[in-house]
Amino acid sequence: MVIIASLLIGLLYTNPVAFALVILCGILARELLKWHFKYWEREHVPGPKPSLLVGNLGPLLTMKKHLATVCDEWYNAYKDQPFIGYFKVFKPAVFVRDPDIIKDILVKDQSSFSANDFKVNTKLDPLLAHNPFVVDGERWKKSRQLLTPIFTSSKMKTLFPMMERVGKQFVDFIERQGGQNLEAKSISAAFTTQNVAACAFSLDAECFENPKCEWRIMGKKIFQPSIINGITFTITLFVPLVAKIIPMRLVPKEVDAWMRKMVSGLLQERRTKNVVREDQLQSLLNLKKADLTEEIIAGHALAFFTEGFETSSTTLAFLIFNLAENPEVQERLFEEIKQGLADNGNVLSYDVIQKFEYMDWCLQESLRMNPPVAAMQKLATKRYLLKREVNGKMTGTVIPEGTTVLIPLMAIQNDPKYYPEPEKFRPERFSQEEKNERPASVYFPFGDGPRMCMGMRFAQAQIKVALSLLIQNFRIRVSPKHKSPWQLDNRTFLIQARDGLMVSVERR
């Protein structure tokens, strides 16, 4: 500001006419911005007051607040509104809080919101050009056709022995840690990374023997909370125009090169030595698609890796911690596991874990309280009419194609209107009796509709395997070293505890 003021003063003395023009242009620009930022006011849509420079995203861009916090504030500030208008920097966007409208957006009218608002530079991140979460249109349809057979129930049954083997290694790993002051996210990430390496590629990632193994290092390069990662993901999510101007990679070069090299080696081995596996990579190869190039396979392999280990490890970590805080729930779960195994000759199987009703309630309740992401960003791919009631009359607001729609799933799933005393971990909320008492569209940690998470079955299966073996063998307690209450880490868009989730375990 001092430099600008000095330049203006110098201009005033050397060229008064130019000085006047600069001031006039500045005033005009300010007035145009003020007019632009009254867009929602002109549309008679309420919303938070924007800043002239960053719209409503200042706290996110400076990492002073997490997206979950911002969504929660807006959600509670406009309790009587089905949706509000905000500014994604300069771009008008919509924040939807009404479950029925959200259901329409995700399911009934999905064709008008067929893209996720997560644009990446595919020249810098070519492997992401094949990720089903990122792509849209025909590319998304093709990815969905390729991947759907890989995540069926029958495929999960085929993969189950691998999952159980990794689960038993996980128990041994926990035992070797001594049981005291374990960080739940760290041990969960070791399990899910090891399991993804086994199920997707039939490889041993060595996560339980070597804390600095290559697989964990590569995973951390993408998702480890840091200022650089935080800036990269925040700008990609919320200021895509800047991401176009300033080249930003979401997948570091070394991760890209590592994945390509690994896939190339696996493909060469399977083709030259006629090696056949039961893993997800083999399922992809079995499709025998003519256009299935090595780069496309590497892109899907990267998706198996990143989406298989990160969100699942976050989910498992919070589930472990919630059970540690609620020992009575943990003991009831132990009894269910013990009885289920006894009824099946003490053999754990995919069919057995599907029968663990209380375990499923526990998982769903933990996902309700702490979903891996706080919100979803959809993109209007067609003009769309949002309806709301004003003074007893229905009115409509047209949002143009290209409008971002922010859906605050964490805020909805923690709304006492739908979940009384939402801060309490109470798995019975997901009994059929209680589910019948609330709207169906107030729980969607995996999304909903055609673009809901394709890996949901895999995620749930690996979490339930880990949990079955963990609870069967250990009692879990909150560690005295845990910093309570846990705080959100503002350096990541995912839901993570800034200081970790510390637990201790003891043998049963």
Sequence and secondary structure as in RCSB ss.txt:
>XXXX:A:sequence
MVIIASLLIGLLYTNPVAFALVILCGILARELLKWHFKYWEREHVPGPKPSLLVGNLGPLLTMKKHLATVCDEWY
NAYKDQPFIGYFKVFKPAVFVRDPDIIKDILVKDQSSFSANDFKVNTKLDPLLAHNPFVVDGERWKKSRQLLTPI
FTSSKMKTLFPMMERVGKQFVDFIERQGGQNLEAKSISAAFTTQNVAACAFSLDAECFENPKCEWRIMGKKIFQP
SIINGITFTITLFVPLVAKIIPMRLVPKEVDAWMRKMVSGLLQERRTKNVVREDQLQSLLNLKKADLTEEIIAGH
ALAFFTEGFETSSTTLAFLIFNLAENPEVQERLFEEIKQGLADNGNVLSYDVIQKFEYMDWCLQESLRMNPPVAA
MQKLATKRYLLKREVNGKMTGTVIPEGTTVLIPLMAIQNDPKYYPEPEKFRPERFSQEEKNERPASVYFPFGDGP
RMCMGMRFAQAQIKVALSLLIQNFRIRVSPKHKSPWQLDNRTFLIQARDGLMVSVERR
>XXXX:A:secstr
 HHHHHHHHHHHHH HHHHHHHHHHHHHHHHHHHHHTTHHHHTT      BTTTBT HHHHTTSS HHHHHHHHH
HHTTT SEEEEEETTEEEEEE  HHHHHIIIIITGGGG EES    TTT GGGGG TTT  HHHHHHHHHHHGGG
GSHHHHHHHHHHHHHHHHHHHHHHHHTTSSSEEHHHHHHHHHHHHHHHHHHS    TTT TT HHHHHHHHHHS 
 HHHHHHHHHHHH HHHHHHS   SS HHHHHHHHHHHHHHHHHHHHS    SSHHHHHHTT  TT  HHHHHHH
HHHHHHHHHHHHHHHHHHHHHHHHH HHHHHHHHHHHHHHHHTTTT   HHHHHT HHHHHHHHHHHHHS SBS 
EEEE SS EEEEEEETTEEEEEEE TT EEEE HHHHHT TTTSSSTTS  GGGGSHHHHTTS GGG  TT  GG
GS TTHHHHHHHHHHHHHHHHHHEEEEE TT  SS  B TT SB  BTT  EEEEEE 
